Amino acid sequence: MASTQKTQKQNTSEQGTSTQKTATGTGAAARAGESRRRVLDPRERPEILLVPAVFAIVMLGGEFLATPLGIDEYTLPRPSQIYEALEGQLTDGQFWGHLRVTLQEALFGYAIGVGAAMLLGTLISQVRLVERTLMPYIVAFQTVPKVALAPLFVVWFGFGISSKIVMAAVISFFPMLVNVVEGLRSADADRIQMLTVFGAGRFQIFRMVRLPTAVPFIFAGLDIGIVFAILGAVVGEFIGAKEGLGYLLLQSNFNFDIAGMFAVLVVLSVLGLIAHFLIRLAQRRVAFWAEENRVIGA
């Protein structure tokens, strides 16, 4: 009798364990399937379809509605004409030289502007005397139209790439500065107080609390700054240059090549999008804990 009861208990235990494993496996499979549906189901992520849909509507509308609406091709060229002009530029060896110059100006200026903003923003956020001394001058300088400074930069630094690098650095500086200052100051006061109680020094608090808190802000400034750097390089080329996409844009304007102008604008837009997505990709890897970014200075 005792042996029979023991055998029944073992069978019951094995059945319970098997049922539990089956339920666990079923639950895991269900969760995996639900996760895949969340990732792949376009109904839950309609924004995936919005970008190509809007692009297709705009292209088709511009191609087939321009003539019925009486829009002259010299005023607003059709998408097919812009594509032909873009294809012609991409097959021209001189175009790549212009692109290289603009990228060089924008990236060098971006690096200088971001580096200066990081250094000065850290000092302003940590030292009150620096903030009270320099911040009024920085804000006053920011209110000056940068286009008005471009001729001065050409006079001071010449027609080469130096004046365009300075222009790109100046335009990308302020958004980065504001984001760095705001990010470093937005650290949790309770965490800072707790570390202070445990004897943490100022540098330790900066490294363990302030800097991680500021990372999403810093990436927001980087995102804005790269677009502004490209803009600054092109604006500098408008004032005085012998090469670059801004120079190519002016040449197309002088030749009344409207389709060619739009083709250059398309290239500039693509450059901005590529830079934006690269920074976002880096942000997802570095600041993966931040769901939303606070963009300041846009």
CORDAMO-V484875 format. One record per residue. N is the residue number from 1. PSI is psi in radians with two decimals (NA if undefined). Layout:
N/PSI
N/PSI
This chain:
1/-0.83
2/-0.68
3/-0.67
4/-0.76
5/-0.70
6/-0.71
7/-0.70
8/-0.71
9/-0.70
10/-0.74
11/-0.73
12/-0.72
13/-0.75
14/-0.69
15/-0.72
16/-0.75
17/-0.74
18/-0.74
19/-0.71
20/-0.76
21/-0.73
22/-0.75
23/-0.71
24/-0.79
25/-0.71
26/-0.73
27/-0.73
28/-0.74
29/-0.69
30/-0.75
31/-0.70
32/-0.75
33/-0.70
34/-0.69
35/-0.72
36/-0.67
37/-0.67
38/-0.60
39/-0.67
40/-0.40
41/1.97
42/-0.34
43/-0.50
44/-0.24
45/1.21
46/-0.32
47/-0.32
48/-0.60
49/-0.22
50/-0.78
51/-0.94
52/-0.54
53/-0.81
54/-0.72
55/-0.79
56/-0.72
57/-0.77
58/-0.75
59/-0.80
60/-0.72
61/-0.75
62/-0.53
63/-0.72
64/-0.19
65/-0.17
66/-0.85
67/-0.85
68/-0.55
69/-0.04
70/0.46
71/2.09
72/2.52
73/-0.36
74/-0.26
75/-0.85
76/1.72
77/2.70
78/2.74
79/-0.62
80/-0.65
81/-0.67
82/-0.69
83/-0.74
84/-0.73
85/-0.70
86/-0.72
87/-0.70
88/-0.66
89/-0.71
90/-0.48
91/-0.06
92/2.23
93/-0.53
94/-0.50
95/-0.74
96/-0.52
97/-0.73
98/-0.72
99/-0.74
100/-0.73
101/-0.81
102/-0.73
103/-0.72
104/-0.80
105/-0.80
106/-0.77
107/-0.73
108/-0.79
109/-0.67
110/-0.79
111/-0.73
112/-0.82
113/-0.77
114/-0.75
115/-0.79
116/-0.68
117/-0.68
118/-0.81
119/-0.89
120/-0.65
121/-0.66
122/-0.76
123/-0.74
124/-0.70
125/-0.40
126/-0.40
127/1.97
128/-0.63
129/-0.69
130/-0.73
131/-0.86
132/-0.47
133/-0.78
134/-0.53
135/-0.71
136/-0.68
137/-0.67
138/-0.77
139/-0.73
140/-0.71
141/-0.60
142/-0.51
143/-0.26
144/2.24
145/2.22
146/-0.47
147/-0.57
148/-0.40
149/-0.36
150/-0.79
151/-0.62
152/-0.70
153/-0.63
154/-0.71
155/-0.74
156/-0.70
157/-0.03
158/3.14
159/-0.05
160/-2.86
161/-0.23
162/-0.78
163/-0.58
164/-0.62
165/-0.76
166/-0.72
167/-0.79
168/-0.68
169/-0.73
170/-0.75
171/-0.64
172/-0.12
173/-0.90
174/-0.80
175/-0.67
176/-0.72
177/-0.84
178/-0.71
179/-0.68
180/-0.83
181/-0.83
182/-0.66
183/-0.76
184/-0.49
185/-0.18
186/0.16
187/2.62
188/2.11
189/-0.58
190/-0.71
191/-0.70
192/-0.75
193/-0.69
194/-0.78
195/-0.61
196/-0.70
197/-0.64
198/0.12
199/0.30
200/2.46
201/3.09
202/-0.72
203/-0.67
204/-0.74
205/-0.70
206/-0.77
207/-0.64
208/-0.41
209/-1.01
210/-0.82
211/-0.81
212/-0.63
213/-0.59
214/-0.21
215/-0.83
216/-0.66
217/-0.73
218/-0.75
219/-0.58
220/-0.73
221/-0.67
222/-0.68
223/-0.78
224/-0.71
225/-0.65
226/-0.64
227/-0.74
228/-0.58
229/-0.75
230/-0.75
231/-0.76
232/-0.70
233/-0.74
234/-0.72
235/-0.72
236/-0.63
237/-0.47
238/-0.67
239/-0.77
240/1.92
241/2.78
242/-0.02
243/2.88
244/2.86
245/-0.58
246/-0.72
247/-0.74
248/-0.63
249/-0.72
250/-0.70
251/-0.71
252/-0.63
253/-0.76
254/-0.62
255/0.06
256/0.64
257/1.44
258/-0.69
259/-0.68
260/-0.64
261/-0.79
262/-0.60
263/-0.73
264/-0.69
265/-0.64
266/-0.76
267/-0.76
268/-0.69
269/-0.72
270/-0.70
271/-0.79
272/-0.71
273/-0.75
274/-0.79
275/-0.72
276/-0.82
277/-0.59
278/-0.73
279/-0.69
280/-0.69
281/-0.77
282/-0.63
283/-0.70
284/-0.47
285/-0.60
286/-0.84
287/0.98
288/-0.30
289/-0.24
290/2.02
291/-0.57
292/2.56
293/2.44
294/1.96
295/2.13
296/2.40
297/0.15
298/NA
